[in-house]
Amino acid sequence: MALVLDTGVVYAALDDTDPRHPTCAGLIEESHEQLVIPAPVFVELDYWVGKFASAEVWLAFCEQVQVGAYAIYPLDLALLMAAAQLEARYADLQLGIVDASVVATCETLGEDKVATLDQRHFGVVKTSAGKSLRIVPEA
């Protein structure tokens, strides 16, 4: 089993000034599942950490990735196409490659939940089988 992480959850876990820090850090620390981060999330996460946190926070996080605390889910052609199809299906939401790749990663891994703070997108998007993903932490 895996827990697929979206940008907001990881960012809040890293930034101890974020009001959602205790919840998100607890979710990650207490998880007994493999923590999986789709590759496109790293780009968005780097942006937010650089803007609101520090290079030291980013380095410490990357060191955790290096030692295996998180698994990187690669953006290969299959995931790219699955994400692009989701973006097209939900064009009115302007889903974007990051969120679409998170959903596509959940589908590929057979996971029925996602760790995200983004209710606007993930509360609406359904898998190709027409199912909603369970969102953690609960709002």
Protein Blocks (a to p, Z undefined) as FASTA:
>chain_A
ZZdddfklmmmmmmmmbmklmmmmmmmmmpcbdcdddfklmmmmmmmmmmmmcfklmmmm
mmmmmnopaccddddfklmmmmmmmmmmmmmnonojmlmmmmmmmmmnopabdcdfblml
mmmpccfkopacdddddZZ
